[in-house]
Amino acid sequence: MKIDSKIYVAGHRGMVGSAIVRALQKNQFNNIVTRTSAELDLRNQKAVNDFFDQEKPEYVFLAAAKVGGILANNTYRAEFLYDNLILEANVIHAAHITGVRKLLFLGSSCIYPKFAPQPLQEESLLSGFLEPTNEPYAIAKIAGIKMCETYRQQYGDCFISAMPTNLYGPNDNYDLNSSHVLPAMIRKFHEAKVNGEQPVYLWGTGNPMREFLHVDDLAQACLFLMENYNEDQFINVGSGVDISIKELADIIAEIVGFNGEIIWDMSKPDGTPKKLMDVSKLEKLGWKAQISLRQGIESVYEIFKSEYNNA
């Protein structure tokens, strides 16, 4: 990419998209194209085609998606499948017909089978059954990967895919009905501390192992891949280190300053027992995550407190 290349970031108001915009601006890219969902509904094929015809972006970061935690994924299964399928299909196809030079599609680690060997290698895709609670979302993301692969194979389009691990960072979602585990814990512990409420109830057993990556690290990886990666197969993006949900809760409680009791509600689902990405392929290319988990949580908690107090 050149400094003045026209770059479209789909989903620029979301956690991932906004981080990519920040990374592009930090690296002096000055021709970034964005649209809000009110300005451009990516589920509307004609609107997407008209946008690409008008703007003709050279590079596309496809970070737009309908996302959420276990509760949201398991409750709004149809929306998670439909919305993600149709928006990614519209953007990828429009990029093809307008001759976009390169597109990066962002998926999710939930594409892997529930009991795939750990750490999760790219070759494990479609080797077993998916985790039931987020199967519709995972199927949509797998379809996006396959679209990029098949458009490369049939048309020669330079479309690549990256699969991030569990993300957190600025512009995260703290709604307890739809958020992921890390931001949900931050909010629960913070509210319990300021309101003097005990205990805090958390889902499941706390035993599942999860890997977390700060979204600013992901954004830097996306720029790196756009410049340095051009293969059929998607590539994992993660920290390469996992932690139990119980350990995560202890770290967040300590950072927030919550000293009360934590009760694990074992009537709630755990999800996949372990989910650690094999990031050796990306590290061999020369990229590695830089932000430690504690450092990252401390920084986002400061942002959360400011936003929470203002709200």
MARKOL-54184 format. One line per field, with one value per residue (C-alpha): y, x, z; residue in one letter; residue number from 1. Coordinates in Angstrom, 3 decimals, padded with zeros to 6 digits, m for minus. Example, Ala and Ser with C-alpha at 12.3 -4.5 7.8 and 13.67 -1.06 7.14 Angstrom:
! MARKOL-54184
yy c(m004.500, m001.060);
xx c(012.300, 013.670);
zz c(007.800, 007.140);
r c(A, S);
k c(1, 2);
***
This chain:
! MARKOL-54184
yy c(000.000, 003.522, 006.444, 007.832, 004.483, 004.537, 002.206, 001.191, 000.010, m001.752, m001.562, 001.435, 002.225, m001.219, m002.286, m003.908, m001.435, 001.606, 000.038, m000.503, 003.143, 004.253, 002.057, 003.386, 006.981, 006.285, 005.023, 008.182, 006.664, 009.642, 008.313, 006.243, 005.702, 004.870, 004.693, 004.265, 001.573, 004.349, 005.640, 002.210, m000.964, m003.718, m006.170, m004.236, m005.573, m002.681, m000.114, m001.933, m002.232, 001.461, 002.410, 000.369, 001.733, 005.280, 005.082, 002.339, 001.543, m000.118, m001.952, m003.260, m004.300, m006.251, m005.830, m005.356, m008.107, m008.822, m010.015, m010.995, m013.399, m016.814, m015.424, m013.257, m015.936, m018.574, m016.314, m014.541, m017.485, m016.540, m012.934, m013.981, m016.318, m014.105, m010.720, m011.992, m014.144, m011.443, m008.508, m010.407, m011.824, m008.365, m006.754, m009.566, m009.797, m006.015, m005.963, m008.585, m006.860, m003.455, m004.771, m004.135, m004.760, m006.570, m007.463, m008.734, m010.623, m010.971, m014.115, m015.611, m018.446, m019.983, m021.409, m024.328, m027.600, m027.735, m030.520, m029.682, m030.438, m027.609, m025.246, m024.662, m025.008, m023.606, m027.142, m028.143, m026.203, m028.390, m031.415, m031.821, m030.474, m026.818, m025.462, m025.469, m022.133, m020.108, m022.462, m020.012, m017.276, m019.765, m021.058, m017.512, m016.844, m020.118, m019.069, m015.791, m017.684, m019.933, m016.959, m015.430, m018.766, m019.503, m015.989, m016.298, m019.706, m018.901, m015.235, m014.586, m011.991, m011.068, m011.803, m013.071, m014.036, m013.690, m015.439, m013.430, m014.983, m013.433, m009.662, m006.774, m003.083, 000.427, 000.576, m002.832, m003.826, m003.769, m004.649, m007.632, m009.196, m009.258, m008.727, m011.157, m012.519, m010.017, m006.758, m008.358, m009.120, m005.578, m004.136, m006.651, m006.156, m002.364, m002.046, m004.408, m002.305, 001.102, m000.140, m002.244, m005.353, m008.889, m011.549, m011.366, m014.229, m015.471, m018.047, m021.679, m023.400, m020.971, m023.855, m023.206, m021.882, m018.800, m016.669, m012.888, m010.298, m006.521, m005.080, m002.634, m005.633, m007.124, m003.872, m003.869, m007.508, m006.589, m003.916, m006.357, m009.032, m006.599, m005.785, m009.203, m012.071, m013.433, m017.074, m019.103, m020.359, m018.097, m017.314, m017.252, m014.051, m014.312, m013.922, m017.618, m017.654, m018.811, m018.462, m020.026, m017.979, m018.218, m016.745, m014.018, m013.173, m012.911, m010.560, m008.310, m008.248, m007.195, m004.448, m003.139, m003.325, m005.745, m007.744, m009.563, m013.131, m014.654, m017.385, m019.557, m020.390, m023.910, m024.018, m021.743, m023.077, m023.025, m023.128, m024.726, m026.240, m024.784, m022.397, m021.489, m020.454, m021.788, m018.534, m020.033, m019.321, m015.593, m015.390, m016.985, m014.155, m011.696, m010.498, m011.051, m009.532, m006.776, m005.893, m008.127, m009.166, m007.285, m004.160, m004.321, m004.817, m001.960, 000.390, m000.559, m000.329, 003.294, 003.954, 002.087, 004.099, 007.368, 006.344, 004.813, 007.935, 010.163, 007.954);
xx c(000.000, 001.164, 000.516, m002.172, m003.738, m007.512, m008.301, m011.800, m012.279, m015.630, m016.887, m014.765, m016.867, m016.472, m013.664, m011.598, m012.359, m011.609, m008.289, m007.374, m008.202, m006.005, m003.148, m003.467, m003.455, m000.479, 001.377, 000.488, m002.037, m004.155, m006.844, m009.094, m012.711, m015.384, m019.161, m021.413, m024.081, m026.668, m024.878, m024.237, m026.108, m023.676, m026.591, m027.974, m026.261, m027.203, m026.031, m022.711, m022.218, m023.017, m020.542, m017.725, m018.528, m018.392, m015.371, m013.306, m011.132, m007.783, m007.539, m010.269, m010.169, m013.387, m013.857, m017.641, m019.573, m022.404, m020.610, m021.407, m020.755, m022.258, m025.680, m026.092, m024.778, m027.060, m030.142, m029.987, m028.762, m030.589, m029.363, m025.777, m025.888, m027.839, m026.264, m022.693, m023.235, m024.858, m022.610, m019.378, m020.709, m021.742, m018.392, m016.210, m018.171, m018.206, m014.444, m014.117, m016.241, m014.600, m011.034, m009.909, m006.160, m006.248, m008.836, m008.314, m011.251, m011.339, m012.855, m012.851, m011.249, m014.721, m014.387, m012.461, m014.083, m014.955, m012.464, m009.773, m006.206, m004.566, m003.022, m005.405, m003.680, m005.058, m005.249, m007.888, m010.658, m013.702, m012.179, m014.973, m018.146, m018.357, m019.207, m023.068, m023.546, m021.884, m022.252, m024.238, m021.621, m018.817, m020.503, m020.826, m017.140, m016.123, m018.152, m016.201, m012.916, m014.085, m015.273, m011.810, m010.209, m012.491, m012.339, m008.546, m008.652, m011.231, m010.533, m007.047, m008.289, m005.802, m008.131, m006.694, m008.195, m006.981, m008.475, m008.056, m008.314, m010.521, m010.161, m010.516, m009.646, m010.992, m014.568, m015.372, m018.963, m019.836, m023.521, m023.982, m026.521, m024.218, m020.611, m017.713, m016.255, m013.450, m015.439, m018.387, m016.126, m014.746, m018.240, m019.510, m016.561, m016.595, m020.316, m020.035, m017.196, m018.858, m022.277, m020.939, m022.633, m021.473, m021.064, m020.370, m021.843, m019.927, m020.934, m019.781, m017.039, m014.228, m012.104, m012.087, m008.808, m008.878, m006.370, m006.752, m005.278, m005.436, m007.187, m004.332, m002.029, m004.537, m004.645, m000.868, m001.035, m003.643, m001.387, 001.516, m000.498, m001.793, 001.824, 003.439, 000.954, m000.535, m001.547, m004.702, m004.903, m006.117, m003.723, m004.151, m003.557, m003.112, m000.805, 000.067, m000.651, m003.836, m005.266, m008.177, m011.346, m010.869, m007.374, m008.717, m011.392, m008.773, m006.613, m009.550, m010.877, m007.421, m007.065, m010.589, m010.125, m012.989, m012.295, m015.624, m016.724, m016.945, m019.544, m019.461, m022.912, m022.393, m025.879, m024.521, m022.486, m018.698, m018.384, m015.307, m013.019, m009.805, m009.080, m005.466, m004.258, m001.111, 000.491, 003.790, 002.997, 002.527, 005.561, 007.730, 006.687, 008.049, 005.083, 004.431, 001.986, 003.470, 000.834, 000.731, m002.659, m002.282, m001.001, m003.892, m006.573, m005.181, m005.347, m008.890, m010.137, m008.981, m010.961, m013.982, m013.986, m013.908, m016.732, m018.768, m018.514, m019.472, m022.459);
zz c(000.000, m000.755, 001.581, m000.755, m001.725, m001.322, 001.586, 002.634, 006.219, 006.526, 010.103, 011.110, 014.182, 015.681, 017.965, 015.202, 012.428, 014.593, 015.637, 011.970, 011.197, 014.114, 012.878, 009.326, 010.541, 012.798, 009.725, 007.775, 005.336, 004.285, 001.922, 004.180, 003.136, 005.721, 005.923, 008.934, 008.848, 008.518, 005.418, 003.906, 004.868, 003.880, 003.750, 000.759, m002.343, m004.621, m002.096, m001.689, m005.454, m005.930, m003.195, m004.755, m008.219, m006.898, m004.556, m006.270, m003.248, m003.956, m000.630, 001.664, 005.321, 005.907, 009.665, 009.644, 011.407, 013.812, 016.950, 020.523, 023.357, 024.127, 025.135, 022.035, 019.678, 021.106, 021.265, 017.875, 015.840, 012.640, 012.680, 013.343, 010.348, 007.933, 008.669, 008.548, 005.461, 003.399, 004.324, 003.680, 000.410, m000.785, 000.054, m001.307, m004.559, m005.050, m004.454, m007.176, m009.815, m009.243, m009.306, m005.735, m005.559, m002.215, 000.420, 003.953, 005.474, 009.256, 010.682, 014.174, 016.103, 016.540, 013.010, 014.474, 015.607, 019.294, 020.005, 017.460, 018.612, 020.549, 019.688, 016.789, 013.427, 010.183, 008.766, 011.366, 009.622, 008.825, 010.578, 013.142, 014.739, 015.759, 019.223, 019.175, 020.955, 018.178, 015.216, 013.006, 013.409, 012.769, 009.601, 008.295, 008.923, 007.275, 004.244, 004.129, 004.173, 001.363, m000.686, m000.490, m001.391, m004.332, m005.768, m005.676, m007.354, m010.012, m010.740, m009.398, m006.899, m004.166, m001.256, 002.038, 005.400, 008.987, 012.015, 015.240, 018.669, 021.402, 021.238, 023.674, 023.630, 023.004, 021.671, 023.124, 023.893, 027.612, 027.282, 029.593, 027.232, 024.207, 025.310, 025.375, 028.591, 029.260, 028.918, 030.744, 033.700, 033.731, 033.944, 036.507, 038.853, 038.449, 039.179, 042.122, 043.525, 043.124, 044.305, 047.159, 045.809, 046.547, 045.326, 041.577, 039.561, 036.528, 033.926, 033.892, 035.831, 035.096, 033.822, 030.040, 028.650, 026.455, 024.578, 024.387, 022.030, 022.348, 019.303, 018.655, 018.228, 015.785, 013.807, 013.444, 012.328, 009.697, 008.214, 008.298, 006.484, 003.881, 003.048, 003.468, 003.046, m000.143, 000.272, m000.349, 003.217, 005.994, 008.840, 012.617, 014.599, 018.361, 021.324, 021.504, 025.266, 027.010, 030.500, 032.389, 032.799, 036.586, 036.295, 034.022, 036.585, 039.342, 037.246, 036.326, 039.891, 041.119, 038.483, 039.142, 042.894, 043.602, 046.757, 047.113, 046.504, 043.013, 042.478, 039.365, 037.981, 036.683, 035.182, 032.445, 029.493, 029.372, 025.589, 024.045, 026.735, 025.307, 022.458, 021.803, 018.358, 016.750, 015.592, 014.443, 010.789, 011.483, 013.763, 011.073, 008.765, 011.327, 013.395, 017.112, 019.614, 021.796, 024.430, 027.517, 028.909, 032.200, 030.452, 027.986, 030.656, 032.732, 029.742, 028.716, 032.306, 032.419, 029.229, 030.612, 033.841, 031.958, 029.613, 032.444, 034.589, 031.656, 030.871);
r c(M, K, I, D, S, K, I, Y, V, A, G, H, R, G, M, V, G, S, A, I, V, R, A, L, Q, K, N, Q, F, N, N, I, V, T, R, T, S, A, E, L, D, L, R, N, Q, K, A, V, N, D, F, F, D, Q, E, K, P, E, Y, V, F, L, A, A, A, K, V, G, G, I, L, A, N, N, T, Y, R, A, E, F, L, Y, D, N, L, I, L, E, A, N, V, I, H, A, A, H, I, T, G, V, R, K, L, L, F, L, G, S, S, C, I, Y, P, K, F, A, P, Q, P, L, Q, E, E, S, L, L, S, G, F, L, E, P, T, N, E, P, Y, A, I, A, K, I, A, G, I, K, M, C, E, T, Y, R, Q, Q, Y, G, D, C, F, I, S, A, M, P, T, N, L, Y, G, P, N, D, N, Y, D, L, N, S, S, H, V, L, P, A, M, I, R, K, F, H, E, A, K, V, N, G, E, Q, P, V, Y, L, W, G, T, G, N, P, M, R, E, F, L, H, V, D, D, L, A, Q, A, C, L, F, L, M, E, N, Y, N, E, D, Q, F, I, N, V, G, S, G, V, D, I, S, I, K, E, L, A, D, I, I, A, E, I, V, G, F, N, G, E, I, I, W, D, M, S, K, P, D, G, T, P, K, K, L, M, D, V, S, K, L, E, K, L, G, W, K, A, Q, I, S, L, R, Q, G, I, E, S, V, Y, E, I, F, K, S, E, Y, N, N, A);
k c(1, 2, 3, 4, 5, 6, 7, 8, 9, 10, 11, 12, 13, 14, 15, 16, 17, 18, 19, 20, 21, 22, 23, 24, 25, 26, 27, 28, 29, 30, 31, 32, 33, 34, 35, 36, 37, 38, 39, 40, 41, 42, 43, 44, 45, 46, 47, 48, 49, 50, 51, 52, 53, 54, 55, 56, 57, 58, 59, 60, 61, 62, 63, 64, 65, 66, 67, 68, 69, 70, 71, 72, 73, 74, 75, 76, 77, 78, 79, 80, 81, 82, 83, 84, 85, 86, 87, 88, 89, 90, 91, 92, 93, 94, 95, 96, 97, 98, 99, 100, 101, 102, 103, 104, 105, 106, 107, 108, 109, 110, 111, 112, 113, 114, 115, 116, 117, 118, 119, 120, 121, 122, 123, 124, 125, 126, 127, 128, 129, 130, 131, 132, 133, 134, 135, 136, 137, 138, 139, 140, 141, 142, 143, 144, 145, 146, 147, 148, 149, 150, 151, 152, 153, 154, 155, 156, 157, 158, 159, 160, 161, 162, 163, 164, 165, 166, 167, 168, 169, 170, 171, 172, 173, 174, 175, 176, 177, 178, 179, 180, 181, 182, 183, 184, 185, 186, 187, 188, 189, 190, 191, 192, 193, 194, 195, 196, 197, 198, 199, 200, 201, 202, 203, 204, 205, 206, 207, 208, 209, 210, 211, 212, 213, 214, 215, 216, 217, 218, 219, 220, 221, 222, 223, 224, 225, 226, 227, 228, 229, 230, 231, 232, 233, 234, 235, 236, 237, 238, 239, 240, 241, 242, 243, 244, 245, 246, 247, 248, 249, 250, 251, 252, 253, 254, 255, 256, 257, 258, 259, 260, 261, 262, 263, 264, 265, 266, 267, 268, 269, 270, 271, 272, 273, 274, 275, 276, 277, 278, 279, 280, 281, 282, 283, 284, 285, 286, 287, 288, 289, 290, 291, 292, 293, 294, 295, 296, 297, 298, 299, 300, 301, 302, 303, 304, 305, 306, 307, 308, 309, 310, 311);
***
